[in-house]
Amino acid sequence: MKAVITVIGKDTVGVVARISAVCSKLNINIEDMTQSIMQEMFCMIMLVDVSGCNVDQAVMRAEFARVGEDLQMQVNVTRQEVFDAMHHI
């Protein structure tokens, strides 16, 4: 199963490292990633494979939310199935 992780907030040192560390801890494989800085705002989108995740979805979301709070950034995790359903006619 795949998911999309988005990270948005004021640019600061270590964002990619912190998010990647959570992925590693939870056995989530990063398949693709893009990042940019738009007028001092850091924006990152990651496509990840959560099929090997070693915790349930509620715990996974809580881990990313905690890191988002620490970084004072918005971190969202959305399963690919949600995107597929939104675009299915």
PyMOL commands that place a pseudoatom at each C-alpha (Angstrom):
pseudoatom trace, name=CA, resn=MET, resi=1, chain=A, elem=C, hetatm=0, pos=[0.000, 0.000, 0.000]
pseudoatom trace, name=CA, resn=LYS, resi=2, chain=A, elem=C, hetatm=0, pos=[1.266, 3.451, -0.869]
pseudoatom trace, name=CA, resn=ALA, resi=3, chain=A, elem=C, hetatm=0, pos=[0.744, 6.795, 0.834]
pseudoatom trace, name=CA, resn=VAL, resi=4, chain=A, elem=C, hetatm=0, pos=[1.646, 10.437, 0.291]
pseudoatom trace, name=CA, resn=ILE, resi=5, chain=A, elem=C, hetatm=0, pos=[3.330, 12.451, 3.030]
pseudoatom trace, name=CA, resn=THR, resi=6, chain=A, elem=C, hetatm=0, pos=[3.219, 16.232, 2.709]
pseudoatom trace, name=CA, resn=VAL, resi=7, chain=A, elem=C, hetatm=0, pos=[5.270, 18.629, 4.811]
pseudoatom trace, name=CA, resn=ILE, resi=8, chain=A, elem=C, hetatm=0, pos=[4.713, 22.391, 4.750]
pseudoatom trace, name=CA, resn=GLY, resi=9, chain=A, elem=C, hetatm=0, pos=[6.092, 25.102, 6.997]
pseudoatom trace, name=CA, resn=LYS, resi=10, chain=A, elem=C, hetatm=0, pos=[8.772, 27.674, 7.627]
pseudoatom trace, name=CA, resn=ASP, resi=11, chain=A, elem=C, hetatm=0, pos=[12.097, 26.387, 6.334]
pseudoatom trace, name=CA, resn=THR, resi=12, chain=A, elem=C, hetatm=0, pos=[14.447, 25.064, 9.001]
pseudoatom trace, name=CA, resn=VAL, resi=13, chain=A, elem=C, hetatm=0, pos=[17.452, 22.758, 9.221]
pseudoatom trace, name=CA, resn=GLY, resi=14, chain=A, elem=C, hetatm=0, pos=[16.835, 19.016, 9.510]
pseudoatom trace, name=CA, resn=VAL, resi=15, chain=A, elem=C, hetatm=0, pos=[13.307, 18.627, 8.184]
pseudoatom trace, name=CA, resn=VAL, resi=16, chain=A, elem=C, hetatm=0, pos=[14.124, 15.913, 5.653]
pseudoatom trace, name=CA, resn=ALA, resi=17, chain=A, elem=C, hetatm=0, pos=[16.274, 14.085, 8.212]
pseudoatom trace, name=CA, resn=ARG, resi=18, chain=A, elem=C, hetatm=0, pos=[13.519, 14.101, 10.855]
pseudoatom trace, name=CA, resn=ILE, resi=19, chain=A, elem=C, hetatm=0, pos=[10.795, 12.884, 8.483]
pseudoatom trace, name=CA, resn=SER, resi=20, chain=A, elem=C, hetatm=0, pos=[13.118, 10.257, 7.011]
pseudoatom trace, name=CA, resn=ALA, resi=21, chain=A, elem=C, hetatm=0, pos=[14.017, 9.076, 10.523]
pseudoatom trace, name=CA, resn=VAL, resi=22, chain=A, elem=C, hetatm=0, pos=[10.336, 8.431, 11.277]
pseudoatom trace, name=CA, resn=CYS, resi=23, chain=A, elem=C, hetatm=0, pos=[10.008, 6.514, 8.009]
pseudoatom trace, name=CA, resn=SER, resi=24, chain=A, elem=C, hetatm=0, pos=[13.022, 4.395, 8.921]
pseudoatom trace, name=CA, resn=LYS, resi=25, chain=A, elem=C, hetatm=0, pos=[11.785, 3.780, 12.478]
pseudoatom trace, name=CA, resn=LEU, resi=26, chain=A, elem=C, hetatm=0, pos=[8.387, 2.628, 11.188]
pseudoatom trace, name=CA, resn=ASN, resi=27, chain=A, elem=C, hetatm=0, pos=[9.829, 0.564, 8.298]
pseudoatom trace, name=CA, resn=ILE, resi=28, chain=A, elem=C, hetatm=0, pos=[8.249, 2.844, 5.672]
pseudoatom trace, name=CA, resn=ASN, resi=29, chain=A, elem=C, hetatm=0, pos=[10.068, 2.876, 2.332]
pseudoatom trace, name=CA, resn=ILE, resi=30, chain=A, elem=C, hetatm=0, pos=[10.477, 6.250, 0.595]
pseudoatom trace, name=CA, resn=GLU, resi=31, chain=A, elem=C, hetatm=0, pos=[9.896, 5.684, -3.127]
pseudoatom trace, name=CA, resn=ASP, resi=32, chain=A, elem=C, hetatm=0, pos=[9.962, 9.241, -4.451]
pseudoatom trace, name=CA, resn=MET, resi=33, chain=A, elem=C, hetatm=0, pos=[10.342, 12.714, -3.021]
pseudoatom trace, name=CA, resn=THR, resi=34, chain=A, elem=C, hetatm=0, pos=[10.264, 16.304, -4.179]
pseudoatom trace, name=CA, resn=GLN, resi=35, chain=A, elem=C, hetatm=0, pos=[10.978, 19.402, -2.168]
pseudoatom trace, name=CA, resn=SER, resi=36, chain=A, elem=C, hetatm=0, pos=[11.222, 23.107, -2.754]
pseudoatom trace, name=CA, resn=ILE, resi=37, chain=A, elem=C, hetatm=0, pos=[11.361, 26.365, -0.873]
pseudoatom trace, name=CA, resn=MET, resi=38, chain=A, elem=C, hetatm=0, pos=[8.745, 28.916, -1.888]
pseudoatom trace, name=CA, resn=GLN, resi=39, chain=A, elem=C, hetatm=0, pos=[9.228, 32.340, -0.305]
pseudoatom trace, name=CA, resn=GLU, resi=40, chain=A, elem=C, hetatm=0, pos=[10.743, 30.924, 2.922]
pseudoatom trace, name=CA, resn=MET, resi=41, chain=A, elem=C, hetatm=0, pos=[8.175, 28.090, 3.073]
pseudoatom trace, name=CA, resn=PHE, resi=42, chain=A, elem=C, hetatm=0, pos=[9.515, 24.549, 2.882]
pseudoatom trace, name=CA, resn=CYS, resi=43, chain=A, elem=C, hetatm=0, pos=[7.309, 22.201, 0.831]
pseudoatom trace, name=CA, resn=MET, resi=44, chain=A, elem=C, hetatm=0, pos=[7.926, 18.457, 0.499]
pseudoatom trace, name=CA, resn=ILE, resi=45, chain=A, elem=C, hetatm=0, pos=[5.907, 15.632, -1.007]
pseudoatom trace, name=CA, resn=MET, resi=46, chain=A, elem=C, hetatm=0, pos=[6.946, 12.026, -0.489]
pseudoatom trace, name=CA, resn=LEU, resi=47, chain=A, elem=C, hetatm=0, pos=[5.486, 8.911, -2.075]
pseudoatom trace, name=CA, resn=VAL, resi=48, chain=A, elem=C, hetatm=0, pos=[6.023, 6.068, 0.370]
pseudoatom trace, name=CA, resn=ASP, resi=49, chain=A, elem=C, hetatm=0, pos=[5.286, 2.357, 0.602]
pseudoatom trace, name=CA, resn=VAL, resi=50, chain=A, elem=C, hetatm=0, pos=[3.610, 1.642, 3.935]
pseudoatom trace, name=CA, resn=SER, resi=51, chain=A, elem=C, hetatm=0, pos=[2.973, -2.071, 3.327]
pseudoatom trace, name=CA, resn=GLY, resi=52, chain=A, elem=C, hetatm=0, pos=[5.893, -2.969, 5.628]
pseudoatom trace, name=CA, resn=CYS, resi=53, chain=A, elem=C, hetatm=0, pos=[4.990, -0.457, 8.338]
pseudoatom trace, name=CA, resn=ASN, resi=54, chain=A, elem=C, hetatm=0, pos=[5.470, -2.035, 11.763]
pseudoatom trace, name=CA, resn=VAL, resi=55, chain=A, elem=C, hetatm=0, pos=[2.647, -0.125, 13.532]
pseudoatom trace, name=CA, resn=ASP, resi=56, chain=A, elem=C, hetatm=0, pos=[-1.026, 0.492, 12.782]
pseudoatom trace, name=CA, resn=GLN, resi=57, chain=A, elem=C, hetatm=0, pos=[-2.186, 3.579, 10.902]
pseudoatom trace, name=CA, resn=ALA, resi=58, chain=A, elem=C, hetatm=0, pos=[-3.255, 5.507, 14.000]
pseudoatom trace, name=CA, resn=VAL, resi=59, chain=A, elem=C, hetatm=0, pos=[0.196, 5.152, 15.556]
pseudoatom trace, name=CA, resn=MET, resi=60, chain=A, elem=C, hetatm=0, pos=[1.858, 6.026, 12.241]
pseudoatom trace, name=CA, resn=ARG, resi=61, chain=A, elem=C, hetatm=0, pos=[-0.189, 9.218, 11.903]
pseudoatom trace, name=CA, resn=ALA, resi=62, chain=A, elem=C, hetatm=0, pos=[0.539, 10.130, 15.536]
pseudoatom trace, name=CA, resn=GLU, resi=63, chain=A, elem=C, hetatm=0, pos=[4.297, 9.735, 14.969]
pseudoatom trace, name=CA, resn=PHE, resi=64, chain=A, elem=C, hetatm=0, pos=[4.248, 12.083, 11.978]
pseudoatom trace, name=CA, resn=ALA, resi=65, chain=A, elem=C, hetatm=0, pos=[1.960, 14.529, 13.794]
pseudoatom trace, name=CA, resn=ARG, resi=66, chain=A, elem=C, hetatm=0, pos=[4.381, 14.618, 16.748]
pseudoatom trace, name=CA, resn=VAL, resi=67, chain=A, elem=C, hetatm=0, pos=[7.326, 15.407, 14.465]
pseudoatom trace, name=CA, resn=GLY, resi=68, chain=A, elem=C, hetatm=0, pos=[5.226, 18.061, 12.724]
pseudoatom trace, name=CA, resn=GLU, resi=69, chain=A, elem=C, hetatm=0, pos=[4.502, 19.703, 16.070]
pseudoatom trace, name=CA, resn=ASP, resi=70, chain=A, elem=C, hetatm=0, pos=[8.189, 19.570, 17.039]
pseudoatom trace, name=CA, resn=LEU, resi=71, chain=A, elem=C, hetatm=0, pos=[9.143, 21.205, 13.729]
pseudoatom trace, name=CA, resn=GLN, resi=72, chain=A, elem=C, hetatm=0, pos=[6.177, 23.598, 13.847]
pseudoatom trace, name=CA, resn=MET, resi=73, chain=A, elem=C, hetatm=0, pos=[5.141, 22.334, 10.412]
pseudoatom trace, name=CA, resn=GLN, resi=74, chain=A, elem=C, hetatm=0, pos=[2.079, 20.734, 8.921]
pseudoatom trace, name=CA, resn=VAL, resi=75, chain=A, elem=C, hetatm=0, pos=[2.695, 17.038, 8.217]
pseudoatom trace, name=CA, resn=ASN, resi=76, chain=A, elem=C, hetatm=0, pos=[-0.080, 14.989, 6.581]
pseudoatom trace, name=CA, resn=VAL, resi=77, chain=A, elem=C, hetatm=0, pos=[-0.228, 11.326, 5.623]
pseudoatom trace, name=CA, resn=THR, resi=78, chain=A, elem=C, hetatm=0, pos=[-2.809, 10.305, 3.017]
pseudoatom trace, name=CA, resn=ARG, resi=79, chain=A, elem=C, hetatm=0, pos=[-3.190, 6.779, 1.674]
pseudoatom trace, name=CA, resn=GLN, resi=80, chain=A, elem=C, hetatm=0, pos=[-3.058, 6.471, -2.094]
pseudoatom trace, name=CA, resn=GLU, resi=81, chain=A, elem=C, hetatm=0, pos=[-6.482, 4.810, -2.009]
pseudoatom trace, name=CA, resn=VAL, resi=82, chain=A, elem=C, hetatm=0, pos=[-7.984, 8.159, -0.973]
pseudoatom trace, name=CA, resn=PHE, resi=83, chain=A, elem=C, hetatm=0, pos=[-6.495, 9.887, -4.027]
pseudoatom trace, name=CA, resn=ASP, resi=84, chain=A, elem=C, hetatm=0, pos=[-7.679, 7.040, -6.255]
pseudoatom trace, name=CA, resn=ALA, resi=85, chain=A, elem=C, hetatm=0, pos=[-11.224, 7.284, -4.862]
pseudoatom trace, name=CA, resn=MET, resi=86, chain=A, elem=C, hetatm=0, pos=[-11.326, 11.064, -5.322]
pseudoatom trace, name=CA, resn=HIS, resi=87, chain=A, elem=C, hetatm=0, pos=[-10.484, 10.715, -9.002]
pseudoatom trace, name=CA, resn=HIS, resi=88, chain=A, elem=C, hetatm=0, pos=[-12.635, 7.697, -9.794]
pseudoatom trace, name=CA, resn=ILE, resi=89, chain=A, elem=C, hetatm=0, pos=[-15.802, 8.416, -11.753]
for i in range(1, 89): cmd.bond("trace and resi %d" % i, "trace and resi %d" % (i + 1))
show_as sticks, trace
zoom trace
